[in-house]
Amino acid sequence: MVEAKRARQAIEDARQQLAERLREGRDGAAMLSVYSSRVEAVVASLARPALEQAEPRAGRLVLLAVGALARGELGPHSDLDLVLLTEHEDDPEAAIDEVARRVAHPLWDAGLRTNLLVHTPEAWLAGAVDDLTLCTELLDATPLVGDEALACRLQADAHQRYFGEARATFLQRLAEETRERHGRYGGTVYLVEPDLKHGPGGLRDWSVTRWCLLATYGTADLPALREAGRVAPRVASLIEAARSSLLWLRAALQLAAKRGQDRLVFQYQELLPPLVGLVPPGRVPDARLVSAVEEAMQVYFRAAQDMLRYGGRVRARCEPAPHAPIAEPRRIDERFALRDGKLVHTDPDSFLESPVLALEALALARDHDVELSGETFDAIAEAAGSAHAASLSREPEAQRRLLELLVEPEDLGAPSALDLCAELRLLERAVPEWGPIRGRMQHDSYHVYTVDRHTLNAVAMLKRIARGEHNKDHPLATALHLGIDDPTVLYLAALVHDAGKAEEGDQCETGAAIARRVAERAGLAAAEVDRCALLVAEHLTMPLLSQKRDLNDPLLIAEFGDRIADRRTLTELYLLSLVDMAQVRPGNLSSWKLTLLDELYLLSSAYLRRGHRHTAARVARPDEPEGMPDRYYSLYERELRAEHFALAERLRSEQRRALLDLQAASGTLRLTLVARDRPGLLAHAAAVFDQHGVEVFAADVFTQPTEPRIAIDIFRVAPRDPSEVGIDPERVAAMEQALERDPEAEGAPARLRPSRPWDSGLRVPTKVSFDRDPGGQRTIVDVQTAEASGVLRRITRAFHEEGHEILLARCDTEADRVSDVFYVHPLDEAAQGRLRERLERYLQ
């Protein structure tokens, strides 16, 4: 027990020293190598007495490390995987089980989560036929205490049976396991809560690469393999750096979780910065903590990208050479040829001398629908890392070839030529401003892609639109793209539209300055440079106006149209806005957002075509509500408008105060309220919905200017309880009855129930801002706050208690934040101050 106590203290000391080193540097491989060595020493000191006392009765024994300890990568709270290798597992006199217990128990007492298995060489080798884990452990196994000759003989037999010249089956099993695992863990590097071990590009991918190297060359020492010409120098360096970064993050994650945690969930992301020295211990401003979280996560995404791409390249080089004779190359020109369905280069060294050839190679591979050969890939990677590759940002020929890669719609590869250009780091050598956004994420649950992945997805969507693949779901965008004779400005703006996120200040302003630099370097004409900068400066304007402002206001359309100035720029801005919104997260560009964006484009296009003219209000059909704004007729189909008309007629004929209608719509529930309009109606409805466990995620409110005035409000809703499938008719009837009654006096609002999907130390701040519509006839109140149950109830109650009638409301919830806009009669500064104070108090 005394020894176990000392061992426990030694482990705690090692963890403390590891924690101190994490704050001083980022070489995770070196840190965990030291930590693993200290754990090895503890294991050996505790296990040695048990093995020595077992001899000679137990025969030859050796205690082996497998898994992370054997690789020198043991995390501070990782499981300890050990194997007791014996020649007499089934011999009662040997009492091997007793030996195993005497080895394992002190390790558990020392606080090490130990998994100890007992094998004979014969059983281990036989089991490896069907068990891939046993097979990989044969490669990892490292003697700690005992008869090392027994372990050496086992590994020699394993090499002859499964590895070396016989490795083909083993490599195939690893490849199949990797594909299956990638699919099980999301299929992409770009997850907001990635798994550092099992996810694509994670540490398991490094382990697989290591096993392939061991099975092929007998060593996984990358510097030695680099010297021997087995692994390309640049590829080896990138893999080493990626491994070290992943281990650095995993060590910090386990110290934060105080257990063997591998998934980097949001709450642990927020605990990393002080552990790794990005912020000081203790409370720091939210903005600084968010920036530090994003910096740490950028380290992960960059490392995972490299491990996925370059680790795969190394594994491919480990495949046995095909038995069939190598085909003669078919020349494309004096520099490139096709061989065995891949693009090869006659002189790989020429990429170093002239990096622009790398861009040409990507275009040729795309045009011939082939992959780069392994040697060509390695040569381009090497060239991209050389100092000479900086010339790509200065050479006109390189800029021309990059623009051609950027705008070519028939870029159908997986990965595309443009994606490969980014992965090989050629893109950031040609466009240095790309480097800071590579792997950059935003710490919220709204943006699910890194900035670079979001951008490449947006460009890819533009190309799909150009090919006509979105003619059914985006017919307007398809028609408009067909009318663009030269899309260079649009695509270049798309490439850099979010580059400003990597710099201080307003992202649109800094992004516009970046766009101007990039466009000038690319050789665009002065007018095209100006247009490219304008597109980036205004790329958030159309989503904002379409979703948060009253499109029936002709002065709003005129003001926007005058700012954009011409229909060509408007068309390009519409397309950029559409792909930007669509690629924020799956499903972000909902049908109602698209409808509003289309409407803003059409209204603005008409204004630019004929100038500001008064247009007659749309005439309703006999079975539709009359007198409604144009936005209403754009948003809702004729059948739904007819249903609204029928509900309004029923309201009048039955002399009811309120009616509700619930329908499924586009994967959500649409709840329509038709009621006699009155002050505080929206606040009353929000309170009723909240009391009945119904969450409101979006709302559009309208008033039919008849006598009496009829409110037609459409809400996107869901039950608060996620276990409920829908909202039953009985609950709808109960809410309808509550709305028929006068609103009862309410006490102080109940405490908000945050629905952020993680326990965060950060809060989405409440921001209340005021603006005036272009005509100065209404005040626009913009409320942004954390998403939580009852938010709309609190907001609308604040308006009602301040005596402000809501003339128009646009309510929307995205992930962890609410963004609602309300139009009211003009408010002076004093009224604005009182309303802001009440809103902030109610939303605490």
C-alpha positions in Angstrom: 0.0 0.0 0.0 2.9 2.3 0.7 4.2 1.7 -2.8 0.8 2.4 -4.3 0.5 5.6 -2.4 3.9 6.8 -3.6 2.9 5.7 -7.2 -0.3 7.7 -6.9 1.7 10.8 -5.9 4.2 10.2 -8.7 1.3 10.2 -11.2 -0.3 13.3 -9.7 3.1 15.0 -9.9 3.5 14.0 -13.6 0.0 15.4 -14.4 0.9 18.6 -12.6 4.1 19.0 -14.6 2.2 18.2 -17.8 -0.3 20.9 -17.0 2.5 23.4 -16.4 4.2 22.5 -19.7 0.9 22.9 -21.6 0.8 26.6 -20.7 4.4 27.1 -22.0 4.3 25.5 -25.4 2.4 23.4 -28.0 4.6 20.4 -28.6 2.1 17.9 -27.5 4.1 15.0 -28.8 7.1 15.8 -26.6 5.0 16.6 -23.6 3.1 13.3 -23.7 6.3 11.4 -24.4 7.7 12.6 -21.1 4.5 11.9 -19.3 4.3 8.4 -20.8 7.8 7.7 -19.7 7.0 8.6 -16.2 3.9 6.4 -16.2 6.0 3.6 -17.6 8.5 3.9 -14.7 5.6 3.7 -12.2 4.1 0.7 -13.9 7.5 -1.1 -14.0 8.2 -0.4 -10.4 4.8 -1.7 -9.3 4.7 -4.7 -11.6 8.3 -5.9 -11.2 7.8 -7.5 -7.7 4.8 -9.5 -8.9 6.7 -10.9 -11.9 9.8 -11.7 -9.9 7.9 -13.5 -7.2 6.1 -15.6 -9.9 9.3 -17.0 -11.2 10.3 -19.8 -11.8 6.9 -21.3 -11.1 5.1 -19.2 -13.8 7.8 -19.7 -16.5 8.7 -17.0 -18.9 6.7 -13.8 -18.5 6.8 -10.3 -19.9 4.6 -7.3 -19.2 3.9 -5.3 -22.4 2.5 -1.9 -23.0 0.0 -1.6 -25.9 -2.1 1.3 -27.1 -1.3 4.9 -26.2 1.3 4.1 -23.6 3.3 1.9 -26.1 3.2 4.8 -28.6 4.4 7.4 -26.0 1.1 9.2 -26.3 -0.7 8.4 -23.1 -3.1 11.2 -22.0 -3.2 12.3 -18.4 -6.5 10.4 -17.9 -6.3 7.8 -20.6 -6.8 4.1 -19.9 -3.6 2.1 -19.4 -3.6 -0.9 -21.8 -1.3 -3.8 -20.8 -0.7 -7.4 -21.8 0.9 -10.1 -19.7 2.5 -12.5 -22.1 3.1 -16.0 -20.8 3.9 -19.4 -22.1 1.6 -21.1 -19.5 -1.7 -19.4 -19.4 -3.7 -22.6 -18.8 -1.2 -24.3 -16.4 -2.8 -24.3 -12.9 0.6 -24.6 -11.3 1.7 -21.4 -13.0 -1.2 -19.4 -11.4 -1.1 -16.8 -14.1 -4.4 -15.3 -13.0 -2.9 -14.7 -9.6 0.1 -13.0 -11.2 -2.2 -10.8 -13.3 -4.1 -9.7 -10.2 -0.9 -8.9 -8.3 0.2 -6.8 -11.3 -3.1 -5.0 -11.8 -4.3 -4.2 -8.3 -1.4 -1.9 -7.3 -1.9 0.0 -10.6 -5.6 0.6 -9.8 -4.6 1.6 -6.3 -2.2 4.2 -7.8 -5.2 5.7 -9.7 -4.4 4.3 -13.1 -7.4 2.9 -15.1 -5.8 -0.3 -16.1 -6.9 -2.9 -18.7 -4.7 -6.0 -18.3 -5.1 -9.0 -20.6 -3.2 -12.3 -20.5 -2.1 -13.9 -23.7 0.2 -16.7 -24.9 2.0 -16.0 -28.1 0.1 -18.7 -29.9 -3.3 -17.4 -28.8 -2.4 -13.8 -29.6 -1.3 -14.7 -33.1 -4.4 -16.9 -33.7 -6.8 -14.2 -32.4 -5.2 -11.6 -34.7 -6.7 -13.3 -37.7 -10.2 -12.0 -36.9 -9.5 -9.3 -34.3 -8.0 -6.2 -35.8 -7.3 -4.7 -32.4 -5.1 -7.8 -31.5 -3.4 -7.4 -34.8 -2.5 -3.7 -34.3 -1.4 -4.4 -30.7 1.2 -6.8 -32.1 2.7 -3.8 -33.8 2.4 -1.5 -30.7 3.6 -4.0 -28.1 6.5 -2.6 -26.0 8.2 -4.6 -23.2 8.1 -3.0 -19.8 9.2 -5.7 -17.3 10.2 -9.3 -17.8 11.5 -11.6 -20.6 12.0 -9.3 -23.6 13.1 -12.2 -25.7 9.6 -13.7 -25.5 8.2 -10.5 -26.9 10.8 -10.2 -29.6 10.0 -13.8 -30.8 6.3 -13.0 -30.8 6.8 -9.8 -32.9 9.0 -11.7 -35.4 6.4 -14.3 -35.9 3.7 -11.7 -36.3 5.8 -9.8 -38.9 6.2 -13.0 -40.9 2.5 -13.9 -40.7 0.7 -10.6 -41.0 3.1 -7.8 -41.9 6.0 -7.1 -44.3 5.4 -8.9 -47.6 2.2 -10.4 -46.1 0.7 -6.9 -45.2 -1.9 -6.6 -48.0 -4.8 -8.1 -46.0 -3.9 -6.1 -42.9 -3.8 -2.8 -44.8 -7.1 -3.6 -46.4 -8.7 -4.3 -43.0 -7.3 -1.0 -41.7 -8.7 0.9 -44.7 -12.1 -0.7 -44.2 -12.1 0.1 -40.5 -11.1 3.7 -41.2 -13.9 4.2 -43.7 -16.5 2.8 -41.3 -15.2 4.8 -38.4 -15.2 8.1 -40.4 -18.8 7.5 -41.3 -19.7 6.7 -37.7 -18.1 9.9 -36.5 -19.7 12.4 -38.9 -17.8 11.7 -42.1 -16.0 15.1 -42.0 -13.4 17.1 -40.2 -15.8 20.0 -39.9 -17.9 19.2 -36.9 -18.4 21.9 -34.2 -17.9 19.3 -31.5 -15.2 17.0 -33.0 -13.9 13.8 -31.5 -10.1 14.2 -31.2 -9.5 10.5 -31.2 -12.0 8.8 -33.5 -13.1 11.6 -35.8 -11.8 12.0 -39.4 -8.3 13.5 -39.1 -8.1 12.6 -35.4 -5.5 10.6 -33.5 -6.9 7.3 -34.6 -6.0 8.3 -38.1 -2.4 8.9 -37.0 -2.4 5.5 -35.3 -3.6 3.9 -38.5 -0.9 5.7 -40.5 1.7 4.5 -37.9 0.5 0.9 -38.1 0.8 1.0 -41.9 4.3 2.3 -41.6 5.3 -0.3 -39.1 3.7 -3.1 -41.1 5.5 -1.9 -44.3 8.9 -0.6 -43.2 9.3 -1.9 -39.6 9.4 1.7 -38.2 7.1 4.7 -37.8 10.0 7.1 -37.2 9.1 9.9 -39.6 12.5 11.6 -39.6 14.2 8.3 -40.5 11.6 7.5 -43.2 12.1 11.0 -44.6 15.8 10.5 -44.8 15.3 7.1 -46.5 13.0 8.6 -49.1 10.0 6.6 -47.9 7.9 9.6 -46.9 8.1 13.0 -48.7 9.8 15.6 -46.5 6.9 18.1 -46.6 4.3 15.4 -45.9 6.3 14.0 -43.0 6.7 17.5 -41.5 2.9 18.2 -41.8 2.0 14.9 -40.2 4.4 15.4 -37.3 3.0 18.9 -36.7 -0.6 17.7 -36.9 0.1 14.8 -34.5 1.8 17.1 -32.0 -1.1 19.6 -32.1 -3.7 16.9 -31.6 -1.9 15.4 -28.7 -1.5 18.9 -27.2 -5.3 19.4 -27.4 -6.1 16.0 -26.1 -3.9 16.4 -23.0 -5.6 19.7 -22.3 -9.1 18.2 -22.9 -8.5 15.4 -20.4 -7.1 17.7 -17.8 -10.2 19.9 -18.2 -12.6 17.0 -18.0 -10.5 15.2 -15.3 -11.3 11.9 -17.2 -10.6 10.1 -20.4 -12.5 12.5 -22.6 -12.1 12.5 -26.4 -15.0 14.6 -27.7 -14.3 18.3 -27.7 -17.8 19.5 -26.7 -18.5 23.2 -26.3 -18.2 23.4 -22.5 -14.7 21.9 -22.6 -13.7 24.1 -25.5 -14.3 27.0 -23.2 -12.1 25.4 -20.5 -9.1 25.0 -22.8 -7.7 28.5 -23.2 -6.5 29.0 -19.6 -5.1 25.4 -19.5 -3.0 26.1 -22.6 -1.9 29.6 -21.8 -4.1 31.5 -24.3 -5.7 33.5 -21.5 -4.7 33.9 -17.8 -6.5 31.8 -15.2 -9.7 33.3 -13.7 -12.5 35.4 -15.2 -11.7 37.1 -18.5 -14.0 39.1 -20.8 -16.3 37.0 -23.0 -14.9 38.4 -26.2 -11.4 37.5 -25.2 -12.4 34.0 -24.2 -14.3 33.5 -27.4 -11.2 34.6 -29.4 -9.0 32.2 -27.5 -11.4 29.3 -28.0 -11.4 30.0 -31.7 -7.6 30.1 -31.7 -7.4 26.7 -30.0 -10.0 25.2 -32.3 -8.2 26.5 -35.3 -5.2 24.5 -34.2 -7.5 21.4 -34.2 -9.1 22.0 -37.6 -5.8 22.7 -39.3 -4.2 19.6 -37.7 -7.2 17.4 -38.6 -7.2 18.6 -42.2 -3.5 17.8 -42.6 -3.8 14.4 -40.8 -6.7 13.4 -43.0 -5.1 14.4 -46.3 -1.5 13.7 -45.8 -1.9 10.7 -43.5 -4.0 9.2 -46.3 -1.2 9.9 -48.7 1.3 8.0 -46.5 -1.0 5.1 -46.2 -1.4 4.9 -49.9 2.4 4.7 -50.3 2.4 1.7 -48.0 0.2 -0.4 -50.4 2.0 -3.3 -52.0 3.0 -2.6 -55.6 0.5 -4.1 -58.1 1.5 -7.3 -59.8 0.4 -6.1 -63.3 3.1 -4.4 -65.3 3.1 -0.6 -65.1 1.5 0.9 -68.2 3.3 3.2 -70.5 2.4 6.8 -69.9 0.2 8.6 -72.5 1.7 12.1 -72.9 -0.5 15.2 -72.7 2.3 17.6 -73.4 6.1 17.8 -72.9 5.6 18.0 -69.1 2.5 15.9 -68.1 1.3 12.5 -69.0 -1.4 10.0 -67.9 -0.5 6.7 -66.5 -2.8 4.1 -64.9 -5.6 6.7 -64.7 -3.5 9.3 -62.9 -1.7 12.5 -63.8 2.1 12.2 -63.7 4.8 14.8 -64.3 8.0 14.0 -66.2 10.1 16.1 -63.8 8.6 16.5 -60.3 11.5 18.9 -59.3 10.2 21.5 -61.8 7.3 22.3 -59.4 9.9 23.7 -57.0 11.4 25.8 -59.8 8.1 26.9 -61.2 5.2 26.6 -58.7 2.7 27.8 -61.3 3.0 24.4 -62.9 1.2 23.0 -59.8 -1.9 25.1 -60.7 -1.6 23.8 -64.2 -1.4 20.2 -62.9 -4.6 20.6 -60.9 -6.4 22.0 -64.0 -5.2 19.1 -66.2 -6.2 16.5 -63.7 -9.7 18.1 -63.5 -10.0 18.3 -67.3 -9.0 14.7 -67.8 -11.1 13.5 -64.8 -8.1 11.8 -63.1 -6.4 12.0 -59.8 -2.9 13.2 -59.2 -0.4 10.4 -59.0 1.2 10.0 -55.5 4.5 11.3 -56.7 2.9 14.3 -58.3 0.9 15.0 -55.1 4.1 14.8 -53.0 6.0 17.1 -55.4 3.3 19.7 -55.4 3.0 19.6 -51.6 6.8 20.1 -51.4 6.6 23.0 -53.8 3.8 24.6 -51.9 5.9 24.6 -48.7 8.9 26.2 -50.4 9.9 29.8 -50.1 9.6 30.1 -53.9 5.9 29.4 -53.8 5.4 33.0 -52.4 5.9 34.0 -56.1 2.4 32.7 -56.8 0.9 35.9 -55.3 3.0 38.0 -57.6 3.1 36.2 -60.9 0.3 37.3 -63.4 0.3 33.8 -64.9 -0.3 32.2 -61.5 -3.1 34.6 -60.8 -4.7 33.9 -64.2 -4.6 30.1 -63.6 -6.0 30.5 -60.1 -9.0 32.5 -61.5 -9.5 29.8 -64.0 -9.6 27.2 -61.3 -12.0 29.4 -59.3 -14.6 30.0 -62.0 -14.6 26.7 -63.9 -18.0 25.2 -63.4 -17.1 21.6 -64.5 -15.0 21.1 -61.4 -16.6 17.8 -60.5 -13.9 15.9 -58.6 -14.0 14.7 -55.1 -12.1 16.7 -53.9 -12.6 19.4 -56.6 -9.5 21.0 -58.1 -10.2 24.1 -56.0 -10.5 22.1 -52.8 -7.2 20.3 -53.6 -5.6 23.7 -54.3 -6.7 24.7 -50.7 -5.6 21.5 -49.1 -2.2 21.6 -50.7 -1.7 25.2 -49.4 -1.4 26.5 -52.9 -4.4 28.8 -52.5 -2.9 30.6 -49.5 0.4 31.0 -51.4 -1.5 32.6 -54.3 -3.9 34.5 -52.0 -2.0 35.1 -48.7 -5.2 36.4 -47.1 -6.6 32.9 -47.3 -4.1 31.6 -44.7 -5.6 33.3 -41.6 -9.1 31.8 -42.3 -7.9 28.3 -42.9 -9.4 26.2 -40.2 -10.9 29.2 -38.4 -14.2 28.5 -36.7 -16.8 30.6 -34.9 -17.6 29.5 -31.3 -21.3 29.2 -31.5 -23.8 26.5 -32.5 -25.1 28.5 -35.6 -22.0 28.3 -37.8 -21.2 24.6 -38.3 -18.3 25.0 -40.7 -14.9 26.6 -40.5 -14.6 29.8 -42.5 -12.6 28.2 -45.2 -14.9 25.2 -45.5 -17.9 27.5 -45.6 -16.3 29.6 -48.3 -15.4 26.6 -50.5 -18.9 25.2 -50.1 -20.3 28.6 -51.2 -18.1 28.6 -54.3 -19.1 25.0 -55.1 -22.7 25.9 -54.8 -22.2 28.8 -57.3 -20.8 26.2 -59.7 -23.7 23.9 -59.2 -26.0 26.8 -60.0 -24.0 27.5 -63.1 -24.4 23.9 -64.2 -28.2 24.1 -63.7 -28.3 21.6 -60.8 -30.4 24.0 -58.7 -32.9 24.9 -61.4 -35.8 23.4 -59.4 -35.0 24.7 -55.9 -33.4 28.0 -57.0 -34.9 28.9 -60.4 -34.3 32.6 -60.0 -30.6 32.1 -59.2 -30.2 29.7 -62.0 -31.7 32.1 -64.5 -29.6 35.0 -63.2 -26.4 33.1 -63.3 -27.0 32.2 -67.0 -27.1 35.9 -67.7 -23.7 36.6 -66.3 -21.1 36.5 -69.2 -18.0 36.7 -67.0 -18.5 35.5 -63.4 -14.9 36.3 -62.2 -15.8 39.2 -60.0 -18.6 37.2 -58.3 -16.5 34.2 -57.7 -13.5 36.2 -56.4 -15.9 38.1 -54.0 -17.2 34.7 -52.9 -13.7 33.4 -52.2 -12.8 36.3 -49.9 -16.2 37.4 -48.6 -15.4 36.2 -45.1 -11.7 36.9 -45.0 -12.4 39.9 -42.8 -13.3 37.6 -39.9 -9.6 37.0 -39.3 -9.0 40.6 -38.6 -10.0 43.2 -36.0 -12.9 45.5 -36.7 -16.0 45.2 -38.8 -15.7 42.1 -41.0 -17.4 43.7 -44.0 -15.2 46.8 -44.0 -12.0 44.8 -43.5 -13.2 42.2 -45.9 -13.8 44.9 -48.6 -10.3 46.1 -48.2 -9.0 42.6 -48.5 -11.2 42.0 -51.6 -9.7 45.2 -53.2 -6.2 43.9 -52.6 -6.9 40.5 -53.9 -8.7 41.8 -57.0 -5.9 44.2 -57.9 -3.3 41.5 -57.5 -5.4 39.3 -59.8 -5.2 41.9 -62.5 -8.9 42.9 -62.6 -9.8 46.3 -64.2 -10.4 49.2 -61.9 -14.2 49.0 -62.2 -14.1 45.3 -61.5 -12.0 45.9 -58.4 -14.5 48.4 -57.1 -17.4 46.0 -57.7 -15.6 43.1 -56.0 -15.0 45.3 -52.9 -18.6 46.5 -52.9 -19.9 42.9 -53.1 -17.9 41.9 -50.0 -18.8 45.2 -48.2 -22.5 44.5 -48.7 -22.7 40.8 -48.6 -24.7 40.8 -45.4 -27.1 43.6 -46.5 -29.6 41.6 -48.5 -30.1 38.9 -45.8 -30.5 41.7 -43.2 -33.0 43.8 -45.3 -35.0 40.8 -46.5 -35.4 39.1 -43.1 -35.4 42.2 -40.7 -37.0 45.1 -42.6 -40.4 45.9 -44.2 -40.0 45.2 -47.9 -43.3 47.1 -48.6 -41.5 50.4 -47.8 -40.6 51.9 -51.2 -38.1 54.2 -49.6 -36.2 51.2 -48.2 -36.0 49.7 -51.7 -34.9 53.0 -53.2 -32.2 53.5 -50.6 -30.9 50.1 -51.2 -31.1 50.3 -54.9 -29.2 53.6 -55.0 -26.4 52.1 -52.8 -26.0 49.1 -55.2 -26.3 51.4 -58.3 -26.8 48.8 -61.1 -28.5 45.6 -61.9 -25.4 43.6 -62.6 -24.0 44.3 -59.2 -27.4 43.5 -57.7 -27.5 40.2 -59.5 -24.1 39.3 -58.2 -24.9 40.4 -54.7 -28.1 38.3 -54.7 -26.2 35.2 -55.8 -23.4 35.8 -53.2 -26.0 36.3 -50.5 -27.9 33.2 -51.5 -24.9 30.8 -51.4 -23.5 32.5 -48.2 -26.8 31.9 -46.4 -27.2 28.4 -47.7 -23.8 27.3 -46.6 -23.8 28.6 -43.0 -25.4 25.3 -41.9 -27.6 22.6 -43.4 -31.2 23.9 -43.8 -30.3 27.5 -43.0 -31.7 28.8 -46.3 -35.3 28.0 -45.5 -38.1 28.5 -48.0 -39.3 31.6 -46.3 -35.8 33.2 -46.2 -35.4 32.4 -49.9 -38.8 33.9 -50.7 -37.9 37.1 -48.9 -34.5 37.3 -50.6 -36.1 36.7 -54.0 -38.6 39.4 -53.3 -35.9 41.9 -52.3 -34.1 41.2 -55.5 -37.1 41.6 -57.7 -38.2 44.8 -56.0 -34.7 46.3 -56.2 -34.3 45.1 -59.8 -37.5 46.8 -60.8 -36.5 50.0 -59.1 -33.1 50.0 -60.9 -34.8 49.3 -64.2 -37.4 52.1 -64.0 -36.6 54.2 -61.0 -38.8 54.9 -58.0 -42.5 54.8 -59.0 -45.5 54.3 -56.9 -46.9 50.9 -57.7 -50.5 50.0 -57.1 -51.2 47.6 -54.2 -51.7 44.0 -55.3 -55.4 43.2 -55.7 -56.5 40.2 -53.7 -58.7 37.5 -55.2 -62.2 37.2 -53.9 -61.2 34.3 -51.6 -58.1 36.0 -50.2 -57.6 38.6 -47.4 -57.7 42.1 -49.0 -55.6 45.1 -48.1 -52.5 43.0 -47.0 -49.0 44.1 -47.8 -47.2 42.7 -50.9 -44.9 40.7 -48.6 -47.9 38.7 -47.4 -48.8 37.6 -51.0 -45.2 36.7 -51.7 -44.7 34.7 -48.6 -47.8 32.5 -48.7 -49.2 30.4 -51.4 -52.7 31.0 -52.8 -54.2 27.9 -51.0 -52.9 29.2 -47.6 -54.2 32.7 -48.3 -57.6 31.2 -49.0 -57.4 29.3 -45.7 -56.6 32.6 -43.9 -59.6 34.2 -45.6 -61.9 31.4 -44.5 -60.6 31.7 -40.9 -61.2 35.4 -40.9 -64.8 35.0 -42.3 -65.5 32.4 -39.6 -64.1 34.7 -36.9 -66.6 37.4 -38.1 -69.6 35.1 -38.5 -69.2 33.4 -35.2 -68.2 36.6 -33.5 -65.1 35.0 -32.1 -62.1 36.8 -30.7 -59.4 34.4 -31.8 -59.0 31.2 -33.9 -55.9 29.0 -34.2 -55.0 26.6 -37.0 -52.0 24.2 -36.7 -50.4 22.5 -39.8 -47.2 20.8 -40.7 -45.0 22.9 -43.0 -41.5 22.3 -44.3 -40.4 20.0 -41.5 -41.8 22.3 -38.8 -45.2 23.2 -37.4 -47.0 26.3 -38.6 -49.5 27.9 -36.1 -51.8 30.6 -37.6 -53.6 33.0 -35.3 -56.5 34.9 -36.8 -57.9 37.3 -34.2 -59.6 40.7 -33.7 -56.7 43.1 -33.5 -56.2 44.8 -30.2 -53.3 46.4 -28.3 -51.1 43.7 -26.6 -52.4 40.9 -28.8 -49.0 39.6 -29.7 -47.9 39.8 -26.0 -51.0 37.9 -25.0 -50.4 35.2 -27.7 -46.8 34.8 -26.7 -47.8 34.4 -23.0 -50.5 31.8 -23.9 -48.0 29.8 -26.1 -45.4 29.9 -23.3 -47.9 28.7 -20.7 -48.9 25.8 -22.8 -45.3 24.6 -23.5 -45.1 25.8 -27.1 -41.9 27.4 -28.3 -42.0 30.1 -31.1 -39.0 30.1 -33.4 -40.2 32.5 -36.1 -43.1 34.8 -36.6 -44.7 37.1 -39.2 -47.5 39.4 -38.1 -50.0 41.2 -40.4 -53.1 43.3 -39.9 -55.9 43.4 -42.4 -57.1 47.0 -42.5 -60.8 46.2 -42.4 -63.5 47.0 -39.8 -62.9 45.5 -37.4 -59.2 45.1 -38.0 -58.2 41.4 -38.2 -54.7 40.2 -37.2 -53.3 37.3 -39.2 -50.1 36.1 -37.4 -48.1 33.1 -38.6 -45.7 31.4 -36.2 -43.2 28.6 -36.6 -43.5 26.5 -33.5 -42.5 23.3 -31.7 -43.3 21.7 -28.4 -40.9 22.8 -25.6 -40.5 19.2 -24.5 -38.2 17.6 -27.1 -39.7 14.1 -26.4 -43.1 15.3 -27.8 -43.7 14.5 -31.4 -46.2 17.3 -32.1 -48.9 19.5 -30.6 -52.2 17.7 -30.0 -55.5 19.2 -31.0 -56.6 19.4 -27.3 -53.6 21.8 -26.6 -54.5 23.9 -29.6 -58.1 24.2 -28.4 -56.9 25.1 -24.9 -54.7 27.9 -26.3 -57.6 29.1 -28.5 -59.9 29.3 -25.4 -57.2 31.2 -23.5 -56.9 33.7 -26.4 -60.7 34.2 -26.4 -60.4 35.5 -22.8 -59.0 38.8 -21.7 -55.4 38.5 -20.7 -55.1 38.0 -17.0 -52.8 40.1 -14.9 -49.4 38.5 -14.8 -46.8 38.6 -12.1 -43.1 39.0 -12.6 -41.9 36.9 -15.5 -40.5 33.5 -14.5 -36.8 32.9 -14.7 -35.7 32.3 -18.3 -35.0 28.7 -19.2 -32.0 28.8 -21.4 -32.0 26.2 -24.1 -28.4 26.5 -25.2 -27.3 23.0 -25.9 -24.3 23.2 -23.5 -23.5 24.5 -20.1 -21.5 27.6 -21.2 -19.6 30.2 -19.2 -20.4 32.5 -22.1 -23.8 34.2 -22.7 -25.2 35.6 -25.9 -25.4 39.3 -24.8 -28.7 41.1 -25.0 -28.5 43.9 -27.5 -31.3 46.4 -28.1 -30.8 48.8 -31.0 -33.1 51.4 -32.6 -33.4 52.7 -36.1 -35.8 54.7 -38.2 -37.4 53.6 -41.4 -36.3 55.6 -44.4 -39.5 57.7 -44.3 -39.1 58.5 -40.6 -42.6 57.3 -39.9 -41.7 54.3 -37.7 -39.1 53.2 -35.2 -37.4 49.9 -35.8 -36.4 48.0 -32.6 -33.9 45.2 -33.1 -33.6 42.8 -30.1 -30.9 40.2 -30.0 -30.6 37.8 -27.1 -29.9 34.3 -26.0 -32.4 31.7 -27.1 -34.5 30.5 -24.2 -38.0 29.5 -23.4 -40.3 32.4 -23.0 -38.2 35.0 -24.7 -40.9 36.2 -27.1 -43.4 36.5 -24.2 -41.0 38.7 -22.3 -40.2 40.9 -25.3 -43.8 41.5 -26.3 -44.8 42.1 -22.7 -42.2 44.8 -22.4 -43.6 46.5 -25.5 -47.1 46.3 -24.1 -46.3 47.6 -20.7 -44.5 50.5 -22.2 -47.6 51.2 -24.3 -46.2 50.6 -27.7 -48.3 49.0 -30.4 -46.3 46.5 -32.5 -47.1 47.4 -36.2 -44.9 44.7 -37.7 -42.8 41.9 -36.3 -40.1 39.7 -37.7 -39.1 37.0 -35.2 -36.4 34.4 -35.8 -34.4 32.0 -33.8 -31.1 30.6 -35.0 -29.4 27.9 -32.9 -28.5 29.7 -29.6 -29.7 33.2 -30.4 -32.9 35.1 -30.9 -33.0 38.0 -33.4 -36.4 39.8 -33.4 -37.3 43.0 -35.2 -40.4 45.2 -34.3 -41.8 48.2 -36.0 -43.6 50.7 -33.8 -44.8 54.3 -33.9 -41.9 56.8 -33.6 -40.1 56.7 -30.3 -38.1 59.7 -28.9 -34.9 59.1 -27.0 -36.5 59.0 -23.7 -39.0 56.3 -24.8 -36.2 54.3 -26.4 -34.3 54.4 -23.1 -37.2 53.2 -21.1 -38.0 50.4 -23.5 -34.3 49.3 -23.7 -34.1 49.3 -19.9 -37.3 47.1 -19.6 -36.2 44.7 -22.3 -32.8 44.2 -20.8 -34.3 43.7 -17.3 -36.8 41.2 -18.6 -34.2 39.3 -20.6 -31.6 38.9 -17.8 
